[in-house]
Structures are given as C-alpha cells and as structure tokens.
Amino acid sequence: MFDLNDIKDPSFVKNLTLKELKILADDIRVFLMQSIEKTGGHLSSNLGTVELIIALHYVFNSPEDTLIFDVGHQTYTHKILTGRAKDMATLRQTKGLSGYINYQESIHDQWESGHAGTALSALYGALVAKDLHQEKGDGIAIIGDASITNGMAFEALNLLGSNPKYKGIIVLNDNEMSISKSVGSISNALTKFRSMKIVIKWKRIWTKMLPAFILNFLSRVKRGVRGFLQRQNIFEDLGYMYIGPIDGHDLKSLIHHFEQIKKIKKSVVLHIITEKGKGHIEAENDKVGTFHGVSKPSNGIKQGISWSEMISLIMEKYQEKEKTYVIMPAMEVGTHFSHFAKVYPDRYLDVGIAEEHAATMAAMLAHRNVKVFLPLYATFAQRAFDQILNDIARSNHHVVFGIDRAGIVGEDGSTHQGLFDVSMFYVMPNLVITMPYDAKEASNLLHYAFNKQSHPFVIRYPRGTVLFDKDKDTIHFDEITPSWVKLVEGNDINLISYGPSLDLLKKAVEELKINANVINARFIKPMDDVMLHEILKTGKPVLVYEEGSNTGSLYPQILQFMATHNYHNKITSMSITDQVVDHGHYEDMLRELNMDLVHVKQTIQKLLS
C-alpha cells in the first residue's frame, strides 16, 4: 500500500518493480473512487487511464518530456503522481484543485484546454518550440478516439505526419466513448482494429511470460506480416508508424512499447485499448456516459429538474405539433436527449465532437426547409463562430440554437464558462437572442422560434435547475410576443436582466423594500424599444444585470439606444467583463465577482442615492 499523500513528484515510479507499479495502480483506482464520490468530478475517464499515466511517467521524464493531454479531464492520476494527492479533497471546489490541467498548479501541466481535439496542434507547437530552443525531450500527446475525429485534430495529424523533421508521439486512447458513444467512420475503423479481443488477451499472456528481446522480435515480425497482408491504415497513410492495438491496462506492455517508441526516429501512433470506468462495475457497464461526470452529493433538497432536461422535454412535446430535426455534437447525455434519440431516431443525428460541421450541416438543412434544433454548450458554441456567422447568420438560415450551460458553470472552470455567447451572437446579423425566465417561458420561446420566426434563433439557458414537476406539470405552447415584461412594477428604479438572474433582482427589491420595475428582457436581441422608451422617459435610474461579458451584449446596446434618443438616466451594469472566471461553487463565484445579492443591493442603493 502506498501513501499517495506523500508523493512529491513522478520520479519515484522509476524505482518501482512491476509488481509495485500494479499495487500503485490499484491504490490510485481505489483512491479515485473514494475521492470523486465526495467531491464530484470525472469518474469513468480517470479510472480508464490509471495504468497509462503511470507508464508514461515511468518511461518519460516530465517536464523535460512534454506530456499533452487532450481535454485534460482524464488526468487525476497525473495530478496524484505530480504531488497533488493531498489536495484532491479540494478538487473542483472553490480555491481548490482544477478538474482539468492547470498551468498554475504544476510545472508538469504543460497544456491547458477543456475543449477536445486540441492536443495534436499543441504537440506540433511543442516540437517546434523544442527545436527552436534546442531543448531535449520528447513530445507526447494523449488523445481519445472521439477527440481525434475532431476537424482540428485532423489538421494537425496531417501536418505532423508530413514533416519528417519532427517526431511526435501520439497515444490514441481508444475506449469507444468520449462522453457519449463515439460515432462516425473513424470510430468504426477503430472498432475493427480492436475487434480481435482474443488477440489482445493472448498479447496480455505472452507479454507477461516472454522476455523483452523476444517481444521486440515478435513485434517486428508482426509489423512485417501485417504490412504484407493488410492495406495500410489511415495513420500509416498519413506518414506515421502505427503500433497496436495493445491493452492499455497492461503495465508491462505499455512500458515495453513506450521504451521501444523512444528509440524510433519518426512520428508514431500508439493505439491502446482502455476501458472507461475500469474497476467500478457500474461505470464499466455504462455505455451512454452516465458515469462520465459525477456530481458532488447535495445536502439540500433539489427542486425541479435541470434546464437541459426541461428543454429536451419541450422538444419531445413539440414533435406532436410538427417534426423537427436535432443535430447533436456529442452531448446526448449532458443535454438529456437520449430519450428523444430513442423515440425519434430518424429525426436525430449525433455528429460527434464536431461543432463546426454541425453548424454548417444545420445551415443546409435549414436551406432545404427542414426545421432544425442545434443544442450546444455555450463554451463549445464558440468553436463554431465562423460557421454560425457565415453559413447561418449571414445567409439568414432558420436554425434554432439551444445554448446550454449559459452563464457561470461553477466547478468545470475557466475553459467551460458560458460568459461570451451573448456578445458573440450580438455581432452577427439576423440572429435573435433570447433567454427564458421559467419553464413556461421556455416552451413558449421554442414554439415562437419554430412557428413565428424565419431568422436564426438562440435560446440560452443555464446549468442549474428550473421548477417543473414531471409527474404533475404539463407542457403547453402559448403565443408570445417579442417583447419585455415587468415581473415587478414600481417607480423608483428600473432593474433589467434575463433568465433566472431575475430572481436575484426580485429578492433585492423585496429585502430593500423599494418600488422598482424588475424587467424581464427575455428578447436580448432585438431589444424592446417600446419598453425602453417607457422606462427611460421617467428619468429614473437603470441597472442592467448580466451573468456574462457586457462587451457587445445588452448593456452597451441600451447605452447606444439612450445616446440615439438623448436619454440621460443614471445607468450602470453588473456583469463579468474582461475576466477569466475560475472553477468553484456557483454562489462562491457570484460573491467573488461582486455579482451576488449583497452587491446587487449595494449597487441599487448607490443608484438611488
């Protein structure tokens, strides 16, 4: 048994025997299951990479050798081996360890990204930098079978394979899943590679029994026979030496292959087969992604359902009125569309981690008069900026976007915050941007988007919960006008926001006992000019509260409106502008950003003074 809290850096693993390495792997796996159960976090992906990361640190010398993890949510073992086990109780907590790679945490964290498909481009950059600085060391990218289907990964794969000057090591971690099951022809090709289960089992046996020099000889024979009998695979066609597939949980085999790869002079793809959730029975049997991320246990009573589930229920109900088509970029479980996919398989397509492709495909569907719904996490919508701007907004194609995880996302951290989508969409012509306040408004906005609009239409919604009882409440579709509404009426001040943030303004008004207009700006673009004239003519002060960047969002549009119409009301905004928001609990983040109830009340009092 190892005391993982005593680990300072990964160099100690080089002095361990194979038996000790296996004990270390078992200890880490138990530790992860116990730790993640308390803190929440990514479970399946980390249980699947324990042996891989131990083997990497056994053979390579971080940070001289650059380890680049795609996405970074599968690196908890890496955090443990680099001296952070003692801090794992703070994982994803406010001021605690990040759930991803973090430059500030360790010199061993050399690539920080929460978005898939970036590792191979970063690898090429690392190799060029090493060459320019005349530095020693290898560059190793660890990328999953779903991430490698991303277009950006293919661009880097093509470039690196064509340049013999640089040697990059690519570890293709093949577990048949990203968050949900992998899709596409590349995934199918990888399935064929790994389909000979008996071969992998035999490899496991003879790797344990035979000495290294015989294994090396047999490996060369195997490559020669395969080259004679088989067509080259896609990696060899692109200029790589392809090795595998091998068992990604066999430490002896992993170490052997990494040691051989260090001697090779050209770029290499090592194809390993791992099992997501290994060691956790339920996670091992999970084929839809339920155990991809585990939430921290809640002490309170959770009311309602998630906004994601609410939108999926509305979309299912809407199919009774008219059929639509859903394009899903690898987020079926997160967006709660699994049931929709089963009920309407002919109206649903998961395109994998390919947001750019999803947007352009949606544009063509809309061009051919198909009503299409495209759900994207706010942070991932940014990846398709060009396609949304040029293929959808510019040409005014009627695509309805569901922008999930809009606003502060809490524990997932800086790469996943949904703070920029309003600003991004506001610069695009023709787009309508909305955000519902409650479940009823969500259903009405979706009905309006499909039935009353011909423009590209954005419905954004946060990560939290919305009041809705699936057993008692029903979904209805009522007509809605593109206008703002007053949730509370008063004469002293005008408080403007959209979405669930309005509850914060209502609470402030209640506690301050003031007469205020609390205005639901549910149509963020275009604004309600009639309402704006009405409230600005009173001369009363205005507060615009936005859980996001106000650069290019609602606040500057109101300022422009005031300047155009010569209004001089006292006005200020509360927003999250020109800031990187780290991970932490939602309420803690609001407090740190001066966006919580206390600061709302203080801001209102200043405006009224």
N, C-alpha and C positions, 0 to 999 in steps of 0.2 A: 504494500500500500504506500502511495506517495502522498505527502502533504503538499498539495498543489499551491497552497498559500505561500510556501517557502520559495517558489520558483522566481528567480530574478531575470534570467534571460534564457534563450533556447539552446545555448551551447551545451548544457548538461546532458541533453539527449544523446549526444555523440558518444558519450561514455557508457551508455546503457547496452546491455545484451538484448538480443531479440526477445527473449522471454520477458525481460524487464520492460521493453517497449510495449509489449502486449498488455502487461499489467497496467502500465501508464494509460494506455488507450481505454481499458475497462474503467479505470478510476475516473478518467475525464468524462466518459459517457454517463456514468452514474452521477457525477457532479453536475453535469449539464442538465440532466433531467430534474434533479432536485432544485437546482438554482432557477431554471427557467419557469418551473412551476410557481415559484414565489414572485419573480419579477415580471413575468411575461417575456416574450421575445420570440425569435425564430427557432423553432424546435427541430423540425424534420431535416432541414438543410444542414444544421450543425451536427446532428447525430450521424449524418451521412459522410462527413468529411474528417472525422477524427483521425483515422489512420493516414489519410492523405497528407494532412498538415503535419503530423508527427514525422512522416517520411521526408517531407520537404525540408523540415528543419534539421533532420538527421544528416541529409546529404549536402544541402546547400548552406551557405553562410550568410544569413541575413544580418545586417542590411547591405553588406557588400554585394551579395546576390540579391537582385530586386524581385521581391515577390509581389505580384499584382493580382488581386482578387477581384473578379468581375462582380459588381453589385456590392459585395462586402458583408452581406447579412449571414454568410456561412462561415464566419471567421472567429467564432467564440473560442475554438481550440487554439487558434493563433494568439488570441488575447491571453489565454491561460499560459501558453508556453513563453510568452514575452513578458511575463511578470505581473499580469493583471488579475489573477485568480482571486486575490484578496479583496478586489473591488467589484467582483461580479454581482454582489448583493445590491449594488447601485445601478446595475445595467438598465438603461433606458429611463432611469429616474432623473429627476431634476438635479443638475450639477453632478450626475453620475457618469458611468461609462456609456459611450455611444453604442447603439446596436449595430453599427457599421464600422468600417475602417475610419480612423480619425487621425489626421496629421498631428494634432496637438497631444495625443495620448502616448505615442511611442515612435521612436526612430524606425521601428520595424513596420510601421504603417505607411506604405510608400505610394499608395494610390487610393484616393478618397472619392468614391462615387456611389450613389444609391440608385443609379439608373443602369439598366442592363445593356450589355453589348459594347462597353467602353474599354474593356481590358486590353484588347489586341491593339487598338490605337495607342493606348498608353504604353504598351510593351514596345512598340516601334519607337515611340518618343524616348523611352528609357535607353534603348540600344543606341540611338543616335547620340544622346547626351553622354553615354559612357565613352563612345568613340571620340567625341569632341573633347572631353575632359581627360582622355587617356586613362580611364578608370578600369580596374579589373572587375570581374564578376559577371555572372550570367543574368539574363532577364527571363523570368518565368511568369507566364500568365495562366491563371486558373479560371476556366470559363465553363459554364454549364451547357448542356446540349440544347436547351431552349434559348439561351442568350446568343449562341453562335449563329442562330438563324436571323438575328437582327441585321439589318442592312449595313449598319456602321461596322459591325464585326466583319462582314464580308469584304468591305472596302479595305480594311486593314489586313485581312487574311490574304487578299490578292496582292497587296503591295509588298508585304514582308516576304511572301513566297517567291516573288520575282526578283528579290535583291540578294544575291549570294554574299554580299559584303557583311550582312548581319545574320547572326544566329540567334533566333528566338526559340524558346521552349514553350510550347502550348500544351497545357494539360486539359484535355477535354473530359470534363466530369459528366458522365452520361448516367442519368438516373431516371430517364423517361419523363421528367417533370421540370417545370420552372416553379410556378406557384400552382397552376393547374397543369393538366397533362399537356405535354408538348404536342405540337401539331405541325403538319407540312411534310414535304417530300424528304427534307434533310433528316427530320426526325424518323421518318420511315426507313431511310437508309441506315441510320444508326441502329435502328431496331434489327435490321438484317445482320449488322456487324455483331450484335450481342446475342443473336438468336440461338447460337450453338452453346446452350448452357452447359452441356456435358463437357465441351472443350474447356470452358473456364474452370469447371470442377476438377478436370484432370490436370490443368495447369497448376491449380492450387496444391494438388497432391505431389506432383513431381517437383514443384518449386521447393517444397519442404524437404524432399528426400535427396535431391541431387545437388552436388557441389556447384559452385559458381561457374567454373570453367566449362563444365558440360552444359549448363543452362545457356551460357553465351554461345556455344557451338550450335545447340539446338535452335536458338533464336535466329542465327544466321541461315541455317538450313530452312527454317520455316519461311523466312522472308524470300529466299530463293525459290522455294516451291510455289509460294503464293504469287510471286512475280511471273512465274512460268504459266501458272494455271488460271490466274484471275486477271480481269481488267484492273487497271489502276483505279483507286478510289479518288474522290474529289480532292482530298488533301495532297495526294501524290501528283495529281494533275496540276495542282497549283504550285508545285515545287518543293513540297515538304517530304521529309522521311516520315512515314506513318508507322507507328508501332501500336499494336493492340488488336482487339481489346484485351485488357487484363483486369484482374479482380482488384478493385480499389479499396478493399478491406484487408488484403493480404500484405502485411507489412514487409515480409521478406521479398516478395515480388516487386513491390513498389520501390523499395530501397535498391534492389538489383537493377531495375530498369532506369531509375534516376542516375545511378552511378555510371551506367553504360552511356546514357544520353549526354552526360557531362563530357564524354570523350568524342562525341560526334561533332563534326565541324559545320554542318548545315542546320537549318531550322527543322524542328521536329514537332510532330503532333503525337502526344502520348494519349491514347484513348483508354480511359479507365471506366469500369462499371461499378457504380456505387448504389447503395440502397438508402433512399431518403428515410429518415426516422429509424435507422438501424439501432436495435436494442430496445425500442419502445414498440410493443406489439401493435397498439392501435395506430401509431404513426407509420409503421411498416406496411400495414394493410390499407392505409389511406391513399386512394388513387385520384382524389379530387382536389386535395390541397387543404383539407380542414385543419391539419396539424402544421401547416406551413408557419403560421404565426399563432402564438398562444398569448391570450390576454392575461394581464395581472388580475388575480382574484379581487372582486369588488366587495367592499364591506357594506355598501349600501344596497338599497333595493333599486334595481334597474327598471326604469319605467319606459314603456313604449318599445319601439323597435329601431333599428338603425335606419338612417336616411337611405342608405344603399338598398336595404330590403324594401323600404317604402316605395322607392322608385321602381323597383322590379315588379312589385305587386301591382302598381298602377299600370305599368306597361303590359302585364298579363291581362288585366281587366280591359285595357284599351283595345286589345285584339278582338273583343266582342263587337266593337264598333267598326273597326276597319283593320286590315292586316298591315303590319309594318315589317321592316327588316332590321335586325340587330347585328352590328359588327362589333366583335369583342376582341380587344387586344390583350389576350392572356390574363384577364382579370375576372373570370367567370365566378369564382368563389367570393372574391372580395366585393364584387358588385351584386352578389346574390342572384345571379341569373342562371343558376344551374337548373332550377325547375322550369324556367322559361325555355331553356335549351331542350329539355326533355319533351315538353308539351308542343313546342313549335320548332322541331329540328329543321324544317325546310325554310324557316324564316330566321335562322340564326347561324352565324359563322364566327368561330374563334380563329383569328388570323395569326395568333402568336404575338411575340414581343415585336410588334411592327406598327407603331403608331402612324408613321408617315404613310405606309402602304394603306392602312385602314382609312385614313382621311381621304386619300385620292380615290380609293375604291368607292367610298361613300359618295364622293362627288359624281362619279359616273352613274351610280345607282340613282342619285337624285336627278341627274341629267336625263335619264331614261324613265323618269316619272315613278320611281319607287320611293316610298316614304321610308326613310332610314333613320335609325337611332344609333348614335355612336357614343357609348359611355367611356370616359377617360378620367383617370385620376388627374386632378389639377396639375400636379407636378409633371406628369407624363404628357399632358397636352402640349407642354412647351416644346417637346421633341418634334411635334408636327407643325410647328409655326408656319413654315414655308408652304406646306401643302394646304393648310387651312386658309392661309392668306390668298394664295394664287389659284388653287383649284376649287375652293368653295366660296370664300368671301368675294373675291374679285369678280367671279362669274355668277355670283348670287344664286348658288345652288342650295336648294332647300334641304339641308341636313340638320337634324335636331341632335344637339350635343347634350349628354349628361355629364356635367363636370363634378365628379365625386371628390371627396376629401378637400373641398374648398375651404380656405382659411387655415388656422393653426391645426396641425395634425398631432401635436404632442410628442409622444415617445419616439416616433420614427425619425425626427430630427431634421437638420437643415436641408438635406437633399430632397425631402419629401413635403416640405411646407407648401401649402396651396395659396400663396400670397400674391401671385403675379398674373393670374389668369384674367382678371377684370381688365388690368392695364393692357395685357396682350390683345385681348379681343376688342378693346375700345379703339385701337388704332386701325382696325380692319373695317373696310366699308361694308355696308349692307347688314352686318350682324346685329341681331337683337340679343341683349344680355338680360337675364332675369335670375331672381333667386326667391324661392317660396319661403314664407314665414312658418307655415304649418303644413300638415298632411293634406288638408283640403285645398290649400292654395297650390300645392304641388300637382295634384291631379288636374286642377283647372288650367294650370300653365301648360301641362303636357297636352291637354286637349286643345288649347289655344295654339300651341306650337304646330301640331299636325293639321288642325282643321281650319285655322283662321290666318295662317301665315304662309308666305311663299319665300321668305328670306331664311338664311341660315339662322338658327335659333339656339341659344345657350341657356340651359337650366343648370345652375350651380347649386350644390348642396354640401353640407359639412360632414365631418366624420361622426358626429355624435348621434344622439337618438332623437326621435320625434314621437310625440304622443299619438299612439294608434294601437288599438286592441284588435288583433286579427280575428278573435273569436266573436267580438261584438260589433265592431265598426265596419261599415261598408264604404266602398269607393264609388263616388258619383262624379260625373263630369258636368259642371255648370259653366255657363258663359262667363267670360272675364274680359274686362276692357284693359287696354294698355295704359293704365293709369296708376297713380299712387293712392294710398288710402290712409286715413288717420285712424290709428289704433286708440289713441287718447287725444282728446281735444282740450285746448287751453289757450291762453292769451299772452303768456309771459315770454315764452321761448319756443323755438322750433328745433326738434331733435329728429334727425334724419338718419336712417340706416336701412339695411335689408337683411333678410334671413333671421335666424334665431337670435342674432345680436340685439334685435329689437327688445327682447325680454330684459336685457341689461338696462336699456334706456327706460323701460316701463318701471323697473324696480327702483331706479334712481329717482324718478318722478314721485313714486309712492313714498319713498323714505324722506325725500326733501320736502314733501307736501307742497309742491308748486303746481301752478297751472301751465301746462305745456302741451304743445302739439307733438305727439310721437308719430312720425310719418314713416309708413312702410313703403320704401322706394323699390318695390318689387320689380319694376322695369327700370333697370340700371341704365340701359341704352335701348331706345331713346328715352330721355327724361320726360316727365310730365310737366310740360311748360305751363299748363293752366294752374296746376297746384303751386308751382314755383312762383308765378305771378301773385297768386292769392296770399301766400305766406310772406313774401318779400315786401309786398305793399304795406304791411303793418309796421315795417321798420324794426321788428323785434329780432333779437339775435338768433343765430343759427349754429348748431353743432352738427357736423357730419361725421358719423362713426362708421369706420370700415375696417374689418378684420383682414387687412391686406395692404398692399402698397397703394398710396394715393397718387402716385405718378401715373397720370393718364387714366385714372378711374373717375368715380363720381364727383369727388370734391373739386378737382380743377375744372370739371365741366360746369358745375354750379357757379364757380368763380367767373368763368367766361360768360355765362348767362347773365350774371349780375353786372359785369362790365358792359356788356352789349346793351342792356336795358337801364343802365345808370342807377342801379340799386347800391346803397351804401350801408347795408346792415352789418352789424358786428358779426363776424363769422370766424369759426376755427374748425379744425378737423382733429380727430383722433384716429390714427392709422399706424401702420407698421412700414415705414418708408426708409429705404436706403439702409436696411439692417439685415443681417443674417440671423435667423432665429434658430437656436439650438434645440436639442431634444429636452423633454421634461413634461410634467403633467400639465394639462391644459390650463387649469386655474393658476398654476405657478407661472406659466408663460404669460398669461394675461397680466399678472401682477408685475412681473419683471419688465414688461413692455409698456407699463403705465396705461393699460387698457382695461383694468378691472373696475368693479363697481366703485371702489373708493376714489379712483382717479376720474371716473365719469362724473361723480358728484362734485368733486373739486373743480373740474372744468366747467360744469354748469354754473356753479356758484360764481366763478370768475366772470363768466359771460353776463351774469345777472347783476354784478356789482357795478 
